[in-house]
Amino acid sequence: SRSVRGAGGPRPGIGGAEDPARMPQIQRALLSVSDKRSLVPLAAGLAARGVELISTGGTAHVLRAAGLAVTDVAALTGVPEMLDGRVKTLHPAVHAGLLAVRGNAEHARQLAAQGLRPLDLVVVNLYPFEATLEKPDLRLEEAIEQIDIGGPALLRSAAKNFEAVAVVVDPDDYGRVQAELAERGGRLSRRTRF
């Protein structure tokens, strides 16, 4: 295994052979995107593989309009989206599902005690803050509404647990992810997850 060197010094590498049997199977995906380009083909491909689609607000609406079965994130959390959509995914039912370390018996026990299940894939991109700032006659209140909170939290939770959770932020990567899922029987390599 090689080391990756950055500002923080040596860190564990991502090289070396990976046992395909140890790659996590993508079974549940959370989709919550501002940029809906290529969303439907990605979600349809996931659904065709038997992946449960969980989604929020406008994203869920687009998926349902395309005829896909979607579980609202509120069904996971037991709390409806609130405060004009400011609070959707900021809930232990979502983040525990992302952060639980697979193979950790205590984490599995705690999830089971709360009736929670792991999430394996997050498809998220952030509110278009920079594009909003370019609008003429922009009001401060409008700019403030484009400060994303839930998206960065999802990204960080998924990244912290990359050994088991994949995160995709760029619609331009959807095709590559789909191809790898097809090639690896519904799994993504450690390199891709990293």
C-alpha positions as CSV (number, residue, x, y, z in Angstrom):
1,S,0.0,0.0,0.0
2,R,1.3,3.5,-0.8
3,S,1.0,6.6,1.3
4,V,-0.6,9.8,0.1
5,R,1.3,12.9,1.3
6,G,-0.5,16.2,1.9
7,A,-0.5,19.1,4.2
8,G,-1.2,16.9,7.1
9,G,1.7,14.5,6.5
10,P,1.6,10.8,5.6
11,R,-1.8,9.2,5.4
12,P,-2.8,5.6,4.6
13,G,-2.8,5.0,0.9
14,I,-5.5,3.7,-1.3
15,G,-3.3,1.4,-3.5
16,G,-3.0,-2.3,-3.4
17,A,-5.3,-5.2,-4.4
18,E,-8.8,-5.1,-3.2
19,D,-10.9,-8.2,-2.5
20,P,-14.1,-7.8,-4.6
21,A,-16.0,-9.7,-1.9
22,R,-15.1,-7.0,0.6
23,M,-16.4,-4.2,-1.5
24,P,-19.8,-3.1,-0.1
25,Q,-22.9,-3.7,-2.2
26,I,-24.9,-0.6,-3.0
27,Q,-28.3,-1.3,-1.6
28,R,-29.7,2.1,-0.4
29,A,-29.0,5.4,-2.0
30,L,-29.8,8.9,-0.8
31,L,-30.3,11.4,-3.7
32,S,-30.7,15.1,-3.0
33,V,-29.4,17.4,-5.8
34,S,-29.8,21.0,-7.0
35,D,-28.3,20.1,-10.4
36,K,-30.7,17.6,-11.8
37,R,-28.7,16.9,-15.0
38,S,-28.6,13.1,-15.7
39,L,-30.3,12.4,-12.4
40,V,-33.1,10.2,-13.9
41,P,-30.8,7.9,-15.9
42,L,-28.6,7.4,-12.8
43,A,-31.6,6.7,-10.5
44,A,-33.2,4.4,-13.1
45,G,-30.0,2.5,-13.3
46,L,-29.7,2.2,-9.5
47,A,-33.4,1.1,-9.3
48,A,-32.8,-1.5,-12.0
49,R,-30.1,-3.0,-9.7
50,G,-32.6,-3.2,-6.9
51,V,-31.2,-0.2,-5.0
52,E,-33.7,1.5,-2.7
53,L,-33.9,5.2,-3.7
54,I,-34.4,7.7,-0.8
55,S,-34.8,11.4,-1.7
56,T,-35.8,14.9,-0.7
57,G,-38.2,17.5,-2.0
58,G,-37.6,18.5,-5.6
59,T,-35.3,15.6,-6.3
60,A,-38.0,13.1,-5.2
61,H,-40.6,14.9,-7.3
62,V,-38.4,14.6,-10.5
63,L,-37.8,10.9,-9.8
64,R,-41.5,10.2,-9.2
65,A,-42.4,12.0,-12.4
66,A,-40.0,9.7,-14.2
67,G,-42.0,6.7,-12.8
68,L,-39.4,5.6,-10.2
69,A,-40.3,4.4,-6.7
70,V,-38.8,6.8,-4.1
71,T,-38.9,6.8,-0.3
72,D,-39.1,10.3,1.1
73,V,-36.4,11.1,3.6
74,A,-39.2,12.1,6.0
75,A,-40.1,8.4,6.1
76,L,-36.6,7.6,7.5
77,T,-36.5,10.5,9.9
78,G,-40.2,10.5,11.0
79,V,-40.0,14.3,10.6
80,P,-41.3,16.2,7.6
81,E,-39.1,18.6,5.8
82,M,-39.4,21.8,7.7
83,L,-38.5,25.5,7.9
84,D,-39.1,26.0,4.1
85,G,-36.8,23.1,3.3
86,R,-33.9,24.2,5.5
87,V,-34.1,21.0,7.5
88,K,-34.4,17.8,5.6
89,T,-31.5,15.5,6.0
90,L,-30.0,16.9,9.3
91,H,-31.2,14.0,11.4
92,P,-29.5,11.0,13.2
93,A,-31.6,8.6,11.0
94,V,-29.6,9.9,8.0
95,H,-26.2,10.5,9.5
96,A,-26.2,7.4,11.6
97,G,-26.9,5.4,8.4
98,L,-23.9,7.1,6.8
99,L,-21.5,7.0,9.7
100,A,-22.0,3.5,11.1
101,V,-18.8,1.5,10.7
102,R,-19.7,-1.7,8.9
103,G,-18.5,-4.7,10.8
104,N,-18.6,-2.9,14.1
105,A,-21.0,-4.9,16.3
106,E,-21.7,-2.0,18.6
107,H,-22.6,0.3,15.7
108,A,-24.8,-2.4,14.3
109,R,-26.5,-2.9,17.7
110,Q,-27.2,0.8,18.0
111,L,-28.6,1.1,14.5
112,A,-30.9,-1.9,15.2
113,A,-32.0,-0.5,18.5
114,Q,-33.2,2.7,16.7
115,G,-34.7,0.8,13.8
116,L,-32.1,2.3,11.4
117,R,-30.3,0.9,8.4
118,P,-27.1,1.9,6.7
119,L,-27.0,4.1,3.6
120,D,-24.4,3.0,0.9
121,L,-24.5,5.8,-1.6
122,V,-25.0,9.6,-1.5
123,V,-25.7,11.5,-4.6
124,V,-25.7,15.2,-3.7
125,N,-24.6,18.5,-5.0
126,L,-24.7,21.9,-3.3
127,Y,-27.0,24.8,-3.8
128,P,-25.8,27.1,-6.6
129,F,-24.4,29.8,-4.3
130,E,-21.8,31.2,-6.8
131,A,-24.4,31.4,-9.6
132,T,-26.8,33.2,-7.2
133,L,-24.2,35.8,-6.4
134,E,-23.9,36.7,-10.1
135,K,-27.5,37.7,-10.3
136,P,-28.1,41.4,-10.8
137,D,-30.1,43.1,-8.0
138,L,-29.5,40.2,-5.7
139,R,-31.0,40.7,-2.3
140,L,-29.1,39.5,0.8
141,E,-32.0,37.3,1.9
142,E,-31.9,35.4,-1.4
143,A,-28.1,34.9,-1.2
144,I,-28.4,33.6,2.4
145,E,-31.0,31.0,1.3
146,Q,-28.3,29.6,-1.0
147,I,-26.0,28.7,1.8
148,D,-26.2,25.0,1.9
149,I,-26.1,23.2,5.3
150,G,-27.4,19.7,4.7
151,G,-25.4,19.1,1.5
152,P,-22.0,19.7,3.1
153,A,-23.0,17.6,6.1
154,L,-23.9,14.7,3.8
155,L,-20.7,15.0,2.0
156,R,-18.6,15.0,5.2
157,S,-20.5,12.0,6.7
158,A,-20.1,10.0,3.5
159,A,-16.4,10.9,3.2
160,K,-15.7,10.1,6.8
161,N,-17.0,6.6,6.2
162,F,-15.7,6.1,2.6
163,E,-14.7,2.5,3.3
164,A,-18.4,1.7,3.2
165,V,-20.2,4.7,1.7
166,A,-19.8,6.2,-1.8
167,V,-20.5,9.8,-2.6
168,V,-21.1,11.3,-6.0
169,V,-21.3,15.1,-6.4
170,D,-20.8,15.8,-10.1
171,P,-23.4,14.7,-12.7
172,D,-20.5,14.3,-15.2
173,D,-19.4,11.3,-13.0
174,Y,-22.7,9.5,-13.1
175,G,-21.9,7.5,-16.2
176,R,-18.5,6.3,-14.8
177,V,-20.2,5.3,-11.6
178,Q,-22.9,3.4,-13.5
179,A,-20.3,1.6,-15.6
180,E,-18.3,0.6,-12.5
181,L,-21.5,-0.7,-10.8
182,A,-22.3,-2.8,-13.9
183,E,-18.7,-4.1,-14.1
184,R,-18.4,-4.9,-10.4
185,G,-21.9,-6.4,-9.7
186,G,-23.3,-3.3,-7.9
187,R,-20.2,-2.4,-6.1
188,L,-17.7,0.5,-6.3
189,S,-14.0,0.0,-5.8
190,R,-12.2,1.5,-2.8
191,R,-10.3,3.8,-5.1
192,T,-13.6,5.2,-6.4
193,R,-15.1,5.5,-2.9
194,F,-11.9,7.2,-1.7
